[in-house]
Amino acid sequence: MNFNDIEPSSPPFLDLDVVVKARLERVEMQMLDKLVEGLGHLGIVTTTDRALGEVMIQTTKQCWPDLKKAIEQMPFEIEFI
C-alpha cells in the first residue's frame, strides 16, 4: 500500500487524533508547550489566539489520558473548551 493511498478517515486511522481546545493565562502558554514537549512528545500545542490564551492540543486517544493528568497537575489554571 502506498502512503498516498491512505485516507485519514479510513478505519485504521479513524480514532488516532484528538484535538482539544483549551484556554489559559497568556504567560503560562509557554510552560504548557514545554511540558507537553518534555513528556516524550505526547502531543503538540498550537497557539490559536495569543491574546485570549487559547491553544489547541493535538494528541492521540491513547496518549490523551496521561497528558491530561500531567496538565491538570501543573501549577496553573487551564480550561478545556
Secondary structure, 3 states (H helix, E strand, C coil): CCHHHCCCCCHHHCCCEEEEEEEECHHHHHHHHHHHHHCCCCEEEEEEECCCCEEEEEEECCCHHHHHHHHHCCCCCEEEC
